[in-house]
Amino acid sequence: MGLSEPGEYDILILDAALKQSLASARSLGRAGLRVALAECVPLPQATLPAFRSRYCSRALVLPNLEKDAPAFIAALTRFVTEHSPRVILPSGDATISVLRAYREQLAGLGCVLALAPESALEIANDKYRTLALAQSLGISRPRSIRIHSVNELSAAVAEFGFPFVVKPTVSWTKGTVGRNIPVDVVNQEEAREATERLLTVGCGVLAQEWVRGRREGVTLFVVADEPVASCGHVAHRTTPPLGGASVVRESVPVPPEILDASLRLVKAAGIQGICEVEFRRDEQNRPLLMEMNARLAGTIENAVQSGVDFPLMIWRWATGLAVEPVTTYRYGVRTRWLHGDLRWLTANWGRVGRPDSVSHSSGIWDILSEFTRSHHYDYFDWHDLRPFMAELRCSIDATRKLIARV
């Protein structure tokens, strides 16, 4: 896989602000590919760690797709026309939602959008449809109620009691700024406010029982309906604390019951390429399906460190090359997103006593003791230090703000 001619790029990785985009750029850059990275969020270019990477051959700032999707598409199309990337790799929910309608247009320019088939995305990107498919397959899932108006919340209160979770059916809609995220609610007023907020942006709503056990997941790569690689993980902490991006995760063997359920779900949905399926244990230690993501997730760094190079698999699959099966990986590899861990501590500080929170002293201990447990850090690479230094500056600023709050 030699470098492209000057001015051309093998792949354009979107959503450069996401840590999985940097992990992908490093993986593909090490393989000899010429990588362009792009972002459209309103952040100063100098603050984006991925743009500082030695593997970033081109840093591209696109119009904000949440405010002006046509301008975003026009700028992206212009870049593809002028620089001929063979593959576009998006990771953000908003980006994927906007780009799906332009898959054929990009293909006409000789560029593959590295995503699962449309029929599979319709299921994977909608939590209600994912859970409905799981129910038809006999896969355990949390008790859930579809909410169409705040007047229907009484049924959820009667079914679950407080606390329970108000969850969006989709992570992004045209009326959303950022992502729609699930929230815990502990009284009627919080439930009403969370439901109204999601309904206002045109998002479906699920009321769901709060499942308090450990978070487990598996990343799969599927080619022609057959899994060619899998990598299991436990997410020890996430930000937001209820269940967002993992900030500390560890590679583990995939429990047989999780692997079986995941493979059946992915096959029934028609997923091809990369996919992550997430579960959470209930009080009886049963794994309950939480969601399925047909995209690169924040756990990819952990998989790469464990010996499963999913970004390179995506490139080979998207360009029609053979994808070699990976049957083994290292267990017990613990990776940490330091800035995210500090964000977790900050969020937890104001949530003590709520679901998925710990005491102030336990939170500080978790943060400090992690320095003796995690030996791999997102953004850190001895051969590519500038992204880590950029991220470290953000972490120092976050620490100062946390200390000021204390």
Secondary structure, 3 states (H helix, E strand, C coil): CCCCCCCCCCEEECCCCCHHHHHHHHHHHHCCCCEEEEECCCCCHHHCHHHHCCCCCEEEECCCCCCCHHHHHHHHHHHHHHHCCCEEECCCHHHHHHHHHHHHHHHHCCCEECCCCHHHHHHHCCHHHHHHHHHHHCCCCCCEEEECCHHHHHHHHHHHCCCEEEEECCCCCCCCCCCCCCEEECCHHHHHHHHHHHHHCCCCEEEEECCCCCEEEEEEEEECCEEEEEEEEEEEEEECCCCCEEEEEEEECCCHHHHHHHHHHHHHHCCCEEEEEEEEECCCCCEEEEEEECCCCCCHHHHHHHCCCHHHHHHHHHCCCCCCCCCCCCCCCEEECHHHHHHHHHHHHCCCCCCCCCCHHHHHHHHHHHHHCCCEECCCCCCCCHHHHHHHHHHHHHHHHHHHHC
